[in-house]
Amino acid sequence: MKTGLSILFIVLFFFGCSQKKKSEKSELVIFCAASLADVVSEIASGFKEEYRIQVKINLASSGTLARQIEHGASPAIFISANKKWVDYLNNLKLTVPETGKKVAGNSLVLIAPKESSIDSLAFSPEINLPEIFEGRLSIGDPQHVPAGQYAVQVLENLGCNEKLKSRFLPAKDARSALMVVELGEVEAGIVYKTDALKSGKVKIVTEFPDSLHAPLYYYMSVISSQNNENSKKLYNYIVSEKAKYIWEKYGFIL
């Protein structure tokens, strides 16, 4: 009788371990800035094809995602639109420090609805943004959206932030800032160049030089609670040669 129970226990133990291992391999989660929706989706698809591991993606502003992780969310990977939020989680000991890595770069552009009468123009330091358009300006909410923070830096360096501040229409994330312009609800917006390029509903009025804002890079890190073999596979795949052409295809700077 004892022998039978022992065998049953061993079978159940290994079955449980097998199920746990299967579960660990079946799905990974990436938390990433909303502006990375297309590129990360395609990279995740390639990763699934190669490793047979499903990848789910949670998109939001970097600040929102960092707060979610702070309050218990456990994705495998976090990709932020700036270094600030990766450092924030690292200080809370929620990331694996040695995995903090700069992934790709982007730039900022002024956009308008495609049918707008606003003409495209070459950037000049003397550009007078408040006179180029009337009405509201769509930007990511500077309180927690890196794209919005970069936009404010641009306006401050051009000396027109105070003039335009009352005309801001803050959006919950970078993609939402784009969508408001696409819908024609505002006359202009400041968004990532990669977002503008993928849209058939807006036109780029001008591109801002990098000197007007802090370095615009995306940073990635593995989350401590998910520091396992599969998370590392995904981490390495995101910066692999196989993924490089995908980043470049969507207009990101490597």
Secondary structure as GFF3:
##gff-version 3
##sequence-region A 1 254
A	DSSP	alpha_helix	2	26	.	.	.	ID=ss1
A	DSSP	beta_strand	27	33	.	.	.	ID=ss2
A	DSSP	three_ten_helix	34	36	.	.	.	ID=ss3
A	DSSP	alpha_helix	37	51	.	.	.	ID=ss4
A	DSSP	beta_strand	54	60	.	.	.	ID=ss5
A	DSSP	alpha_helix	62	70	.	.	.	ID=ss6
A	DSSP	beta_strand	77	80	.	.	.	ID=ss7
A	DSSP	alpha_helix	83	91	.	.	.	ID=ss8
A	DSSP	three_ten_helix	97	99	.	.	.	ID=ss9
A	DSSP	beta_strand	101	105	.	.	.	ID=ss10
A	DSSP	beta_strand	108	113	.	.	.	ID=ss11
A	DSSP	alpha_helix	129	132	.	.	.	ID=ss12
A	DSSP	beta_strand	137	140	.	.	.	ID=ss13
A	DSSP	alpha_helix	146	157	.	.	.	ID=ss14
A	DSSP	alpha_helix	161	165	.	.	.	ID=ss15
A	DSSP	beta_strand	168	171	.	.	.	ID=ss16
A	DSSP	alpha_helix	174	182	.	.	.	ID=ss17
A	DSSP	beta_strand	188	192	.	.	.	ID=ss18
A	DSSP	alpha_helix	193	198	.	.	.	ID=ss19
A	DSSP	beta_strand	202	207	.	.	.	ID=ss20
A	DSSP	three_ten_helix	210	212	.	.	.	ID=ss21
A	DSSP	beta_strand	217	222	.	.	.	ID=ss22
A	DSSP	three_ten_helix	224	226	.	.	.	ID=ss23
A	DSSP	alpha_helix	229	238	.	.	.	ID=ss24
A	DSSP	alpha_helix	241	249	.	.	.	ID=ss25
###
